[in-house]
Every structure is written in C-alpha cells, then in structure tokens.
Amino acid sequence: MVFSHTAIPGERHTIAWSADSAGAITRFGRWIFISTALTFIAAQGDRVFLWRVLDDAALGLFSIATMLAMAVDDLIQVFASRLLFPLFVQLKDRGEDEFRRLVLKVRGVLLILGLPLIWTLAIFGPQLVDLLYDDRHLKAGWMLQILACGACVSLLLRTTSPVLLARGDSFRYMVLLLARSTVLIVAMFTGYAWGDVFGLVVAIALTPALSYPAFIWAVRRHNVYSTTMDLAAMFLSIAIIGGGWLLTGGLPQPG
C-alpha cells in the first residue's frame, strides 16, 4: 500500500474529505444497516418461532421440506446478489426504456428456468421425499408441496428486488424487507393459532404473496414492474400445480 503511493510515478493522492460523497454513503448506508437486520429476520424468523412450538420430529420434517422447497429460490438469491446486482448497476445508466427492457428480459429468462423446477417440487413433493429419505420423513412431502407454492411468488420478488439497490434506493429496499418480516411474524402466529402445524406451514408459504403489494410499491417507481409477466407467472403456476395435484391425488394433506 505504501509503495502504491511512493514508488508509482504520477499524481500524488492525499487524504481528503468529500462532503457530497460522505452524505451519499450515509443516506444509502443507514437503510442498509436496518435492511441487514431485517434480512436475518425474514430468513430466520420462522426458525425461532418453529423451535418454540414444534417438537424435534416436526421441526426436522419442516427443515427438510424448507431445504428442498427453497433450493431454487436460494439459488436465485445467490445469483441475484452476485450477478444480477452488478449487472443492473451496469445497466442503470441506459435510458429508462432500455433499462426496463433489459431487466424484464433477464427476469423472464430466470422465471422460465426457475418456475418449472418449483412446479415439480409442488406436484411431486411426496415422491421426491420418498426417493431421498426413509419412511420416517415421508410427512415432509406435504410440507414441501405447500412451501413450494410460496416459492413461486418469492421467485418473482427475488428477480426484481436487486434493481432497488442497483439504483441506490436502499430506503424502499428496507421497507420491502420490513413488510415481509412483519407479515411473516403475524402470519406465523395467526396460522398456528388457526390450524396448528398445517396452518403454520400455509402461513409461511403465503408470506411472499401477502407482502407482494409492498413489492409493487417499491419497484413501480423504477419502471421495472410488469403486470403482464407477473400475472402470467401466477396464473400459470396455479393452473399447472392445481392440475398436477388433481392428477396425483388431490390437495396436500398432513399424513
């Protein structure tokens, strides 16, 4: 580091203070700090509640179902943070129309690749669990089916939310995470009170859909929301998963 300042010829850089840069970092970073805490709550909040209300056997089954149901969503999340975010940063200086076109194009490709995998988990969850685990874990199959339904909507959020940070809108990103965390907590308490373990699993699966209005509010300002794409993805998911359940024996039921 010292040699980079002393041995390399050229302009000498000195310590300086930029009020504009400091203000930009502070405005952006203060919401990122809160978002970090909310990300943890949104990702792990259900684990804390489940640990308090479920026995070890039920908690193990839920963990298996969650791991399988969210595999595609987690993959997209990693892809979004490592690839989509820097990609959207590079694209943000394009014109509004060009930026919107490219974002929706990338998002459409990800939905085409990700949704069929989630549909497969939602329809054939019990068969997959039976294939991968022994008879003690078969009850995780119906949980996997329900949680995979929620992953369909979660995929819509994952493929667009990086735009907020890419364009410096850390406030709306924070509000989106706050909405999802709040909905998750309220839904878990309500679902468990209504239908015990089954109601709890349904409530967790519904969290992305219940927080979807906050998602629309957050991304509309940046002109990257597509009503047509999202409605097509939702209705197609309902039709395919519903048809698959009818062909394979009906709605998921706790065994």
N, C-alpha and C positions, 0 to 999 in steps of 0.2 A: 504493500500500500504506500509506504514511504517512497520507494523507487518510482512509483507511478507519478508522483508529484515532483521528484527531483531529477530523475535520470532521463525522462522522456522530454525531448525538446518541444517547445510550443507555448501556448498560452498558460500562464500560471493561475490555477484556481485557488481561491481563498475562501475561508468561512464567511458566509453571508446569510442574511435573513430576508426572506421574501414574505411580506405580509399577505399578498394575494395567495401564494402557494400554501401558507400556513392556514389561512382561512378556508381554502378549498379542502384541504386534508381534514380539518376539524369538522366541517359540515358533513363531509362524506363519512368520516370515521366514527362519529358519535353514534350514528344509526347502525353501523356495522357492529359496534360493541354490543348493542342491545340485540341485534339480529343473531349474533353468535350464541347468546344465552337462549334465545327463542328457538334456534335450530336444534339445540340439545333437547329442549322440552318437547318439541314436535317429534323428534326422532326417538326419544327415550321415555317420554312421559307415560306412555301406556305400560311400559315395563314396570315402573314403580307402582302404579295402581294394580296391575295384574299380580305383582308379587304379594300385595297385601290381601287380595280377595280370592286368589286361586291356590289350590294345593299344588304340590310339586308335580303330580302327574298331569294335571290340566295345564299347568304352566309349560311343561315340556312339550306337550302336544301343540300348544299355541306357538311356541318358539319355532317348531318345525314348520308349521303352516306359514308363519310370517316369513321365515327364511326363504321358502320356495315362492311364495306369492310376490314378494318384493324383490326377487332376484333381478327381474327385468328393470324394475323401477330404480333399483340401486345402481345397476349398470348405466342407465341413462343419467342418473345423478352424477356419477363419476365422469361420464362423457361430457355432461353439461359444464362441470366445473373446470375440467382440464382442456376441453376443446371448444365447446360452444361459447363460453365466456370470452376467450381471446379472439375467437372468430367474429363474434358480434362487435367486439371492440374495434376490430379492423374495418368492419362494415359500417360503423356508425357515422362515418364522415361522408358516406354516399348520400345521394338525395333521398328524401323521405320515401318516395315511391320505390326506388331501387332497393333501399334497406328493407322495406316491408316485403317486397317480392322475394328477396334472398332469404330472409328469416323464415317466411312461410314455406319456401321450398325446402329448406333444411328440416324444418319441423315436420313437413309432410313425409319426408323420407324416413325420419325416425319413427313416426307413428305407423307407417306401413311395415317397418321392420319389427317394432315392439309389440303392437296390439295383437297380432296373431299368436305370439308366444303367450301373452297373458290370457287370451281366449282359451288356449289349450289347457292352461292351468285351471281356469274356472270351470271348464267342462269335464276334464279328466283328472281332477284333483285326487279323488279316492284311488283311482287306478295307479296314479303316479306314486302316491304314498305307499300303496301295497307293493309296488315294484321296488321301492328304495328301502323300505323299513319292514320290520317284522309285525306280527299281529298286534302287538301291544300299542302300536302307534297308528292304527287304522282310523281312529277317531279324528286324527288331524286332517283327514281328507275333506270333510265338510267345511272345516275352518278355512282350508286352502281355497276352496271354491268361492266362499264369500269374500275373503280378503282380496282375491284376485280381481273381483268385480270393482272393488275400490281402487285397485292399482290402475285400472283403465283410465279413470279420471285423474289420478295422480300423475300419470304419464303426460296428460295434457298440460299440467302445471309445470312439470319439470322441463319440458321442451321449450317453454317460453320465458319463464322467470329469469333466466340469465340475462335477458335483454335489459332488465331494470338496472342491474349493477354495471353492465357494459355501458350504459348511458348515464351513469353517475347518479341514478335515482335510488339511493340507499334508503331514503325515507319510506317510499312505497314498498320496497322490498321488506323492510322491517314491519310495516303494517300488515303485509300479506302473511308473514310468519306469525305475527301476533294473533291474527284472525284464526289461522289454522291451529295454533296451540290452544287458544281459548275454546274453539269448537271441539277439539279433541278431548279436553278435560271435561267439559259439560256433557258431551255425548257419551263418554265412558260411564260417568255416574248415572246418567239417565238410562242408558242401555242396560246396565247391570241391574238397576232397580226394576226395570220393566221385564227383562227376560233372562236374568241370571247370566250364565256363560254365553248362551246363544245371543242374547240381546247385546252383550258386551262386544262380541265379535262383529255383529251387524253395525253397531255404533262406530267402531273403529273403521270399518270399511266405508261408512258413509261420510267420514270426516272430510276427504277431499272434495266430495260433491257439495257438502254444506258450506265449505269455505270457498267454493267456486265464485260466488258473487264478488268477494274481495279480490280474487284474481282478475276478474273482468275489470273492476275499477282500477287496479294497479297498472294493467298493460294497455288499456284503451288510450291513455294519454300518448303512448309511444307508437300508436298506429300499427300494432302488430297482432291485434286480436282479429281472428277470423270466425265469425259466427257460423258460416257455412262449414268450415273444416271441423269445428268442434262439435256441432250438431250432427254432422255426418258420422264422426267417430263415435259419438254417444249412442245414436240410434242403431248404427251397425253393430256395436258391441252388444246392445240389448237384444237385437234380433238374433245374432249368432249364438250368444251364450244361452238365451232363452230357448232357442231351437235345439241347442245341444243338450240342455237339461231334459227337455221333453223326450229326446231320443234315447237318453241314457238312464232315464228313470225318475225324472221329476226334480223338484227343488231340493237343494241340500238340506239334510235333516241330521240333527245330532244323533249319533249312534250309541 
